[in-house]
Amino acid sequence: MLGPKAEDVTKPVNPWTLFVRFMLGVMAATYYVLVPIYMWIKDKIVPKGQPI
């Protein structure tokens, strides 16, 4: 027997769970934005074919 198809939204969300999900999202978004900026700056500074 399978469980329910959707999350039960009738109960209030646990504040700790909300905080942890929020922080994970913030860290993922920061990584998603900062890595391309870092790579672009590195590409402008370091000559082609040279290791860092």
PDB file of N, CA, C and O in Angstrom:
ATOM      1  N   MET A   1       0.834  -1.167   0.000  1.00  0.00           N
ATOM      2  CA  MET A   1       0.000   0.000   0.000  1.00  0.00           C
ATOM      3  C   MET A   1       0.889   1.243   0.000  1.00  0.00           C
ATOM      4  O   MET A   1       1.819   1.345   0.800  1.00  0.00           O
ATOM      5  N   LEU A   2       0.604   2.182  -0.893  1.00  0.00           N
ATOM      6  CA  LEU A   2       1.391   3.404  -1.007  1.00  0.00           C
ATOM      7  C   LEU A   2       0.889   4.471  -0.051  1.00  0.00           C
ATOM      8  O   LEU A   2      -0.259   4.444   0.393  1.00  0.00           O
ATOM      9  N   GLY A   3       1.769   5.408   0.255  1.00  0.00           N
ATOM     10  CA  GLY A   3       1.398   6.528   1.114  1.00  0.00           C
ATOM     11  C   GLY A   3       0.629   7.576   0.331  1.00  0.00           C
ATOM     12  O   GLY A   3       0.285   7.352  -0.830  1.00  0.00           O
ATOM     13  N   PRO A   4       0.356   8.708   0.944  1.00  0.00           N
ATOM     14  CA  PRO A   4      -0.378   9.768   0.260  1.00  0.00           C
ATOM     15  C   PRO A   4       0.445  10.356  -0.879  1.00  0.00           C
ATOM     16  O   PRO A   4       1.674  10.386  -0.811  1.00  0.00           O
ATOM     17  N   LYS A   5      -0.235  10.824  -1.932  1.00  0.00           N
ATOM     18  CA  LYS A   5       0.445  11.371  -3.107  1.00  0.00           C
ATOM     19  C   LYS A   5       1.037  12.757  -2.845  1.00  0.00           C
ATOM     20  O   LYS A   5       2.084  13.090  -3.401  1.00  0.00           O
ATOM     21  N   ALA A   6       0.405  13.547  -2.031  1.00  0.00           N
ATOM     22  CA  ALA A   6       0.867  14.918  -1.793  1.00  0.00           C
ATOM     23  C   ALA A   6       1.210  15.109  -0.324  1.00  0.00           C
ATOM     24  O   ALA A   6       0.782  14.349   0.545  1.00  0.00           O
ATOM     25  N   GLU A   7       1.996  16.146  -0.078  1.00  0.00           N
ATOM     26  CA  GLU A   7       2.353  16.479   1.298  1.00  0.00           C
ATOM     27  C   GLU A   7       1.128  17.028   2.024  1.00  0.00           C
ATOM     28  O   GLU A   7       0.328  17.762   1.446  1.00  0.00           O
ATOM     29  N   ASP A   8       0.995  16.668   3.280  1.00  0.00           N
ATOM     30  CA  ASP A   8      -0.142  17.131   4.080  1.00  0.00           C
ATOM     31  C   ASP A   8       0.107  18.587   4.488  1.00  0.00           C
ATOM     32  O   ASP A   8       0.992  18.863   5.298  1.00  0.00           O
ATOM     33  N   VAL A   9      -0.668  19.511   3.929  1.00  0.00           N
ATOM     34  CA  VAL A   9      -0.463  20.928   4.199  1.00  0.00           C
ATOM     35  C   VAL A   9      -1.446  21.477   5.228  1.00  0.00           C
ATOM     36  O   VAL A   9      -1.494  22.687   5.450  1.00  0.00           O
ATOM     37  N   THR A  10      -2.217  20.618   5.848  1.00  0.00           N
ATOM     38  CA  THR A  10      -3.155  21.093   6.857  1.00  0.00           C
ATOM     39  C   THR A  10      -2.461  21.407   8.175  1.00  0.00           C
ATOM     40  O   THR A  10      -2.928  22.250   8.941  1.00  0.00           O
ATOM     41  N   LYS A  11      -1.336  20.725   8.441  1.00  0.00           N
ATOM     42  CA  LYS A  11      -0.584  20.990   9.666  1.00  0.00           C
ATOM     43  C   LYS A  11       0.383  22.152   9.427  1.00  0.00           C
ATOM     44  O   LYS A  11       0.862  22.317   8.305  1.00  0.00           O
ATOM     45  N   PRO A  12       0.686  22.966  10.455  1.00  0.00           N
ATOM     46  CA  PRO A  12       1.658  24.045  10.268  1.00  0.00           C
ATOM     47  C   PRO A  12       3.067  23.482  10.074  1.00  0.00           C
ATOM     48  O   PRO A  12       3.389  22.395  10.553  1.00  0.00           O
ATOM     49  N   VAL A  13       3.882  24.233   9.374  1.00  0.00           N
ATOM     50  CA  VAL A  13       5.255  23.805   9.088  1.00  0.00           C
ATOM     51  C   VAL A  13       6.111  23.992  10.332  1.00  0.00           C
ATOM     52  O   VAL A  13       5.999  24.998  11.033  1.00  0.00           O
ATOM     53  N   ASN A  14       6.964  23.016  10.596  1.00  0.00           N
ATOM     54  CA  ASN A  14       7.900  23.099  11.715  1.00  0.00           C
ATOM     55  C   ASN A  14       8.897  24.230  11.422  1.00  0.00           C
ATOM     56  O   ASN A  14       9.520  24.219  10.360  1.00  0.00           O
ATOM     57  N   PRO A  15       9.066  25.201  12.323  1.00  0.00           N
ATOM     58  CA  PRO A  15       9.983  26.324  12.047  1.00  0.00           C
ATOM     59  C   PRO A  15      11.422  25.870  11.801  1.00  0.00           C
ATOM     60  O   PRO A  15      12.117  26.458  10.971  1.00  0.00           O
ATOM     61  N   TRP A  16      11.871  24.852  12.497  1.00  0.00           N
ATOM     62  CA  TRP A  16      13.243  24.364  12.302  1.00  0.00           C
ATOM     63  C   TRP A  16      13.408  23.797  10.891  1.00  0.00           C
ATOM     64  O   TRP A  16      14.419  24.056  10.239  1.00  0.00           O
ATOM     65  N   THR A  17      12.438  23.036  10.418  1.00  0.00           N
ATOM     66  CA  THR A  17      12.489  22.479   9.069  1.00  0.00           C
ATOM     67  C   THR A  17      12.477  23.599   8.031  1.00  0.00           C
ATOM     68  O   THR A  17      13.216  23.547   7.048  1.00  0.00           O
ATOM     69  N   LEU A  18      11.652  24.594   8.249  1.00  0.00           N
ATOM     70  CA  LEU A  18      11.589  25.736   7.338  1.00  0.00           C
ATOM     71  C   LEU A  18      12.939  26.448   7.287  1.00  0.00           C
ATOM     72  O   LEU A  18      13.414  26.796   6.205  1.00  0.00           O
ATOM     73  N   PHE A  19      13.555  26.663   8.436  1.00  0.00           N
ATOM     74  CA  PHE A  19      14.859  27.331   8.496  1.00  0.00           C
ATOM     75  C   PHE A  19      15.935  26.522   7.771  1.00  0.00           C
ATOM     76  O   PHE A  19      16.727  27.077   7.010  1.00  0.00           O
ATOM     77  N   VAL A  20      15.959  25.213   8.009  1.00  0.00           N
ATOM     78  CA  VAL A  20      16.976  24.367   7.365  1.00  0.00           C
ATOM     79  C   VAL A  20      16.783  24.367   5.847  1.00  0.00           C
ATOM     80  O   VAL A  20      17.758  24.485   5.105  1.00  0.00           O
ATOM     81  N   ARG A  21      15.555  24.239   5.383  1.00  0.00           N
ATOM     82  CA  ARG A  21      15.293  24.277   3.939  1.00  0.00           C
ATOM     83  C   ARG A  21      15.683  25.625   3.349  1.00  0.00           C
ATOM     84  O   ARG A  21      16.253  25.691   2.260  1.00  0.00           O
ATOM     85  N   PHE A  22      15.375  26.698   4.068  1.00  0.00           N
ATOM     86  CA  PHE A  22      15.724  28.037   3.598  1.00  0.00           C
ATOM     87  C   PHE A  22      17.237  28.192   3.482  1.00  0.00           C
ATOM     88  O   PHE A  22      17.731  28.704   2.477  1.00  0.00           O
ATOM     89  N   MET A  23      17.977  27.754   4.502  1.00  0.00           N
ATOM     90  CA  MET A  23      19.431  27.883   4.483  1.00  0.00           C
ATOM     91  C   MET A  23      20.057  27.038   3.375  1.00  0.00           C
ATOM     92  O   MET A  23      21.008  27.474   2.727  1.00  0.00           O
ATOM     93  N   LEU A  24      19.534  25.838   3.155  1.00  0.00           N
ATOM     94  CA  LEU A  24      20.034  25.018   2.043  1.00  0.00           C
ATOM     95  C   LEU A  24      19.795  25.713   0.711  1.00  0.00           C
ATOM     96  O   LEU A  24      20.661  25.692  -0.164  1.00  0.00           O
ATOM     97  N   GLY A  25      18.646  26.319   0.552  1.00  0.00           N
ATOM     98  CA  GLY A  25      18.351  27.048  -0.673  1.00  0.00           C
ATOM     99  C   GLY A  25      19.260  28.249  -0.862  1.00  0.00           C
ATOM    100  O   GLY A  25      19.716  28.518  -1.973  1.00  0.00           O
ATOM    101  N   VAL A  26      19.526  28.973   0.219  1.00  0.00           N
ATOM    102  CA  VAL A  26      20.422  30.130   0.141  1.00  0.00           C
ATOM    103  C   VAL A  26      21.831  29.690  -0.235  1.00  0.00           C
ATOM    104  O   VAL A  26      22.478  30.329  -1.066  1.00  0.00           O
ATOM    105  N   MET A  27      22.317  28.600   0.370  1.00  0.00           N
ATOM    106  CA  MET A  27      23.664  28.111   0.045  1.00  0.00           C
ATOM    107  C   MET A  27      23.748  27.639  -1.401  1.00  0.00           C
ATOM    108  O   MET A  27      24.740  27.899  -2.081  1.00  0.00           O
ATOM    109  N   ALA A  28      22.724  26.951  -1.871  1.00  0.00           N
ATOM    110  CA  ALA A  28      22.724  26.482  -3.256  1.00  0.00           C
ATOM    111  C   ALA A  28      22.689  27.659  -4.229  1.00  0.00           C
ATOM    112  O   ALA A  28      23.396  27.648  -5.236  1.00  0.00           O
ATOM    113  N   ALA A  29      21.880  28.667  -3.941  1.00  0.00           N
ATOM    114  CA  ALA A  29      21.797  29.835  -4.814  1.00  0.00           C
ATOM    115  C   ALA A  29      23.114  30.608  -4.823  1.00  0.00           C
ATOM    116  O   ALA A  29      23.548  31.087  -5.871  1.00  0.00           O
ATOM    117  N   THR A  30      23.745  30.730  -3.666  1.00  0.00           N
ATOM    118  CA  THR A  30      25.032  31.414  -3.581  1.00  0.00           C
ATOM    119  C   THR A  30      26.079  30.680  -4.411  1.00  0.00           C
ATOM    120  O   THR A  30      26.839  31.304  -5.152  1.00  0.00           O
ATOM    121  N   TYR A  31      26.119  29.370  -4.288  1.00  0.00           N
ATOM    122  CA  TYR A  31      27.057  28.558  -5.065  1.00  0.00           C
ATOM    123  C   TYR A  31      26.778  28.718  -6.559  1.00  0.00           C
ATOM    124  O   TYR A  31      27.705  28.862  -7.356  1.00  0.00           O
ATOM    125  N   TYR A  32      25.515  28.692  -6.930  1.00  0.00           N
ATOM    126  CA  TYR A  32      25.101  28.791  -8.328  1.00  0.00           C
ATOM    127  C   TYR A  32      25.507  30.132  -8.928  1.00  0.00           C
ATOM    128  O   TYR A  32      25.813  30.204 -10.118  1.00  0.00           O
ATOM    129  N   VAL A  33      25.515  31.193  -8.128  1.00  0.00           N
ATOM    130  CA  VAL A  33      25.871  32.525  -8.618  1.00  0.00           C
ATOM    131  C   VAL A  33      27.377  32.770  -8.532  1.00  0.00           C
ATOM    132  O   VAL A  33      27.960  33.317  -9.467  1.00  0.00           O
ATOM    133  N   LEU A  34      28.014  32.379  -7.435  1.00  0.00           N
ATOM    134  CA  LEU A  34      29.418  32.733  -7.224  1.00  0.00           C
ATOM    135  C   LEU A  34      30.400  31.922  -8.058  1.00  0.00           C
ATOM    136  O   LEU A  34      31.441  32.446  -8.452  1.00  0.00           O
ATOM    137  N   VAL A  35      30.100  30.666  -8.337  1.00  0.00           N
ATOM    138  CA  VAL A  35      31.037  29.848  -9.113  1.00  0.00           C
ATOM    139  C   VAL A  35      31.225  30.409 -10.528  1.00  0.00           C
ATOM    140  O   VAL A  35      32.369  30.537 -10.963  1.00  0.00           O
ATOM    141  N   PRO A  36      30.163  30.748 -11.266  1.00  0.00           N
ATOM    142  CA  PRO A  36      30.404  31.336 -12.593  1.00  0.00           C
ATOM    143  C   PRO A  36      31.145  32.671 -12.531  1.00  0.00           C
ATOM    144  O   PRO A  36      31.969  32.953 -13.401  1.00  0.00           O
ATOM    145  N   ILE A  37      30.868  33.499 -11.519  1.00  0.00           N
ATOM    146  CA  ILE A  37      31.583  34.768 -11.391  1.00  0.00           C
ATOM    147  C   ILE A  37      33.053  34.508 -11.121  1.00  0.00           C
ATOM    148  O   ILE A  37      33.912  35.164 -11.711  1.00  0.00           O
ATOM    149  N   TYR A  38      33.363  33.560 -10.239  1.00  0.00           N
ATOM    150  CA  TYR A  38      34.753  33.192  -9.962  1.00  0.00           C
ATOM    151  C   TYR A  38      35.449  32.691 -11.223  1.00  0.00           C
ATOM    152  O   TYR A  38      36.580  33.086 -11.502  1.00  0.00           O
ATOM    153  N   MET A  39      34.782  31.822 -11.989  1.00  0.00           N
ATOM    154  CA  MET A  39      35.389  31.278 -13.195  1.00  0.00           C
ATOM    155  C   MET A  39      35.618  32.371 -14.237  1.00  0.00           C
ATOM    156  O   MET A  39      36.621  32.341 -14.951  1.00  0.00           O
ATOM    157  N   TRP A  40      34.704  33.331 -14.332  1.00  0.00           N
ATOM    158  CA  TRP A  40      34.865  34.429 -15.283  1.00  0.00           C
ATOM    159  C   TRP A  40      36.061  35.301 -14.904  1.00  0.00           C
ATOM    160  O   TRP A  40      36.861  35.674 -15.763  1.00  0.00           O
ATOM    161  N   ILE A  41      36.182  35.629 -13.600  1.00  0.00           N
ATOM    162  CA  ILE A  41      37.311  36.435 -13.134  1.00  0.00           C
ATOM    163  C   ILE A  41      38.616  35.676 -13.329  1.00  0.00           C
ATOM    164  O   ILE A  41      39.607  36.258 -13.770  1.00  0.00           O
ATOM    165  N   LYS A  42      38.631  34.385 -13.008  1.00  0.00           N
ATOM    166  CA  LYS A  42      39.837  33.575 -13.198  1.00  0.00           C
ATOM    167  C   LYS A  42      40.229  33.539 -14.667  1.00  0.00           C
ATOM    168  O   LYS A  42      41.414  33.594 -14.993  1.00  0.00           O
ATOM    169  N   ASP A  43      39.250  33.448 -15.554  1.00  0.00           N
ATOM    170  CA  ASP A  43      39.526  33.416 -16.990  1.00  0.00           C
ATOM    171  C   ASP A  43      40.132  34.737 -17.456  1.00  0.00           C
ATOM    172  O   ASP A  43      40.947  34.751 -18.379  1.00  0.00           O
ATOM    173  N   LYS A  44      39.746  35.841 -16.831  1.00  0.00           N
ATOM    174  CA  LYS A  44      40.285  37.149 -17.212  1.00  0.00           C
ATOM    175  C   LYS A  44      41.702  37.370 -16.672  1.00  0.00           C
ATOM    176  O   LYS A  44      42.490  38.094 -17.281  1.00  0.00           O
ATOM    177  N   ILE A  45      42.024  36.756 -15.543  1.00  0.00           N
ATOM    178  CA  ILE A  45      43.324  37.021 -14.886  1.00  0.00           C
ATOM    179  C   ILE A  45      44.387  36.009 -15.312  1.00  0.00           C
ATOM    180  O   ILE A  45      45.497  36.403 -15.670  1.00  0.00           O
ATOM    181  N   VAL A  46      44.070  34.725 -15.280  1.00  0.00           N
ATOM    182  CA  VAL A  46      45.049  33.667 -15.532  1.00  0.00           C
ATOM    183  C   VAL A  46      45.182  33.453 -17.039  1.00  0.00           C
ATOM    184  O   VAL A  46      44.175  33.274 -17.724  1.00  0.00           O
ATOM    185  N   PRO A  47      46.421  33.468 -17.570  1.00  0.00           N
ATOM    186  CA  PRO A  47      46.592  33.219 -19.013  1.00  0.00           C
ATOM    187  C   PRO A  47      46.115  31.824 -19.411  1.00  0.00           C
ATOM    188  O   PRO A  47      46.108  30.902 -18.596  1.00  0.00           O
ATOM    189  N   LYS A  48      45.724  31.684 -20.659  1.00  0.00           N
ATOM    190  CA  LYS A  48      45.246  30.402 -21.171  1.00  0.00           C
ATOM    191  C   LYS A  48      46.335  29.342 -21.078  1.00  0.00           C
ATOM    192  O   LYS A  48      47.499  29.627 -21.358  1.00  0.00           O
ATOM    193  N   GLY A  49      45.978  28.145 -20.696  1.00  0.00           N
ATOM    194  CA  GLY A  49      46.919  27.032 -20.623  1.00  0.00           C
ATOM    195  C   GLY A  49      47.755  26.986 -19.355  1.00  0.00           C
ATOM    196  O   GLY A  49      48.535  26.052 -19.168  1.00  0.00           O
ATOM    197  N   GLN A  50      47.611  27.967 -18.486  1.00  0.00           N
ATOM    198  CA  GLN A  50      48.394  28.009 -17.250  1.00  0.00           C
ATOM    199  C   GLN A  50      47.543  27.487 -16.093  1.00  0.00           C
ATOM    200  O   GLN A  50      46.392  27.896 -15.942  1.00  0.00           O
ATOM    201  N   PRO A  51      48.094  26.593 -15.281  1.00  0.00           N
ATOM    202  CA  PRO A  51      47.344  26.184 -14.083  1.00  0.00           C
ATOM    203  C   PRO A  51      47.305  27.326 -13.081  1.00  0.00           C
ATOM    204  O   PRO A  51      48.111  28.254 -13.137  1.00  0.00           O
ATOM    205  N   ILE A  52      46.365  27.239 -12.176  1.00  0.00           N
ATOM    206  CA  ILE A  52      46.236  28.295 -11.160  1.00  0.00           C
ATOM    207  C   ILE A  52      47.392  28.242 -10.197  1.00  0.00           C
ATOM    208  O   ILE A  52      47.461  29.050  -9.271  1.00  0.00           O
TER     209      ILE A  52
END
